[in-house]
Amino acid sequence: MNWQSLAIYLLCSSQICLADNGMVMSMDDGMTLAVGNMLSYLHFTPGDTLWFLGWVPKSSGAMVGTCFALFMLAMIERWIAACRGVMEFHWSQQAIIIASDKLNTLPTRSSPIGFIKRFTPPFIPAHDISRGVMFVAQTLLNYLFMLTIMTFQLGLILSLVVGLGVGETLFGRFGSVTHAH
């Protein structure tokens, strides 16, 4: 047996071994986890792992508590978005004042400094670092919400949707300050 036939034999036998690695690839059942099953369809069944192994609501009370926590987090996310909107308006006004101070001109109602339209606001650490921190917090919450949706647990999904709706109702008008003239 020469080395070429041995290489072909090893290549073919490795492909046969890789075809069955001991996993059952049937999609009929849920994926078995260490704590419970991950169902791949929308359900109200408790027992899904939420974000980490220590948060697995199995009882009705635990599900209510988890839904309440998600509801509150969704409202907090909308509050952060509203705070960002209000602060963006404030920061843009501050940037106009700083820019006009540098040129020793004051903006008037009829001419709000024409150069501001093509002007990049200055880097102000207090403004830009705060903007970055709020964006990180909002993005983190949105990714956590995405992971929650991926559990397919309808109680958790509805808690997020209702919390986002209530939060937008309460705080949405503050975030739209940026559109005011």
Solvent accessible surface area in square Angstrom, and as a share of the most:
residue,aa,sasa,rsa
1,M,179,0.80
2,N,86,0.44
3,W,187,0.66
4,Q,100,0.44
5,S,46,0.30
6,L,84,0.42
7,A,52,0.40
8,I,113,0.57
9,Y,133,0.51
10,L,100,0.50
11,L,113,0.56
12,C,70,0.42
13,S,34,0.22
14,S,48,0.31
15,Q,105,0.47
16,I,129,0.65
17,C,94,0.56
18,L,128,0.64
19,A,92,0.71
20,D,107,0.56
21,N,107,0.55
22,G,68,0.66
23,M,123,0.55
24,V,131,0.75
25,M,147,0.66
26,S,62,0.40
27,M,176,0.78
28,D,132,0.68
29,D,120,0.62
30,G,22,0.21
31,M,109,0.49
32,T,113,0.66
33,L,68,0.34
34,A,103,0.80
35,V,53,0.30
36,G,24,0.23
37,N,81,0.41
38,M,68,0.31
39,L,30,0.15
40,S,81,0.53
41,Y,130,0.49
42,L,103,0.51
43,H,12,0.05
44,F,131,0.55
45,T,73,0.43
46,P,59,0.37
47,G,17,0.16
48,D,11,0.06
49,T,33,0.19
50,L,0,0.00
51,W,63,0.22
52,F,116,0.48
53,L,122,0.61
54,G,71,0.68
55,W,58,0.20
56,V,24,0.14
57,P,4,0.02
58,K,127,0.54
59,S,64,0.41
60,S,89,0.57
61,G,55,0.53
62,A,43,0.33
63,M,22,0.10
64,V,105,0.60
65,G,39,0.38
66,T,6,0.03
67,C,28,0.17
68,F,126,0.52
69,A,34,0.27
70,L,0,0.00
71,F,47,0.20
72,M,73,0.33
73,L,46,0.23
74,A,0,0.00
75,M,30,0.14
76,I,74,0.38
77,E,5,0.02
78,R,59,0.22
79,W,126,0.44
80,I,19,0.10
81,A,22,0.17
82,A,6,0.05
83,C,36,0.22
84,R,59,0.21
85,G,10,0.10
86,V,56,0.32
87,M,64,0.29
88,E,54,0.24
89,F,67,0.28
90,H,81,0.36
91,W,13,0.05
92,S,52,0.33
93,Q,75,0.33
94,Q,59,0.26
95,A,9,0.07
96,I,43,0.22
97,I,85,0.43
98,I,56,0.28
99,A,3,0.03
100,S,3,0.02
101,D,86,0.45
102,K,147,0.62
103,L,98,0.49
104,N,139,0.71
105,T,67,0.39
106,L,147,0.73
107,P,53,0.33
108,T,79,0.46
109,R,237,0.87
110,S,108,0.70
111,S,65,0.42
112,P,81,0.51
113,I,16,0.08
114,G,50,0.48
115,F,60,0.25
116,I,34,0.17
117,K,177,0.75
118,R,212,0.78
119,F,68,0.28
120,T,110,0.64
121,P,82,0.52
122,P,38,0.24
123,F,144,0.60
124,I,32,0.16
125,P,74,0.46
126,A,72,0.56
127,H,29,0.13
128,D,33,0.17
129,I,109,0.55
130,S,46,0.30
131,R,72,0.26
132,G,33,0.32
133,V,95,0.55
134,M,34,0.15
135,F,111,0.46
136,V,102,0.58
137,A,34,0.27
138,Q,17,0.08
139,T,42,0.24
140,L,105,0.52
141,L,17,0.08
142,N,69,0.35
143,Y,126,0.48
144,L,41,0.20
145,F,13,0.06
146,M,88,0.39
147,L,80,0.40
148,T,0,0.00
149,I,72,0.36
150,M,100,0.45
151,T,15,0.08
152,F,73,0.31
153,Q,2,0.01
154,L,43,0.21
155,G,15,0.14
156,L,0,0.00
157,I,25,0.13
158,L,93,0.46
159,S,15,0.09
160,L,3,0.01
161,V,87,0.50
162,V,80,0.46
163,G,0,0.00
164,L,57,0.28
165,G,38,0.36
166,V,54,0.31
167,G,0,0.00
168,E,80,0.36
169,T,103,0.60
170,L,80,0.40
171,F,48,0.20
172,G,17,0.16
173,R,151,0.55
174,F,89,0.37
175,G,24,0.23
176,S,54,0.35
177,V,47,0.27
178,T,56,0.33
179,H,142,0.63
180,A,60,0.46
181,H,225,1.01
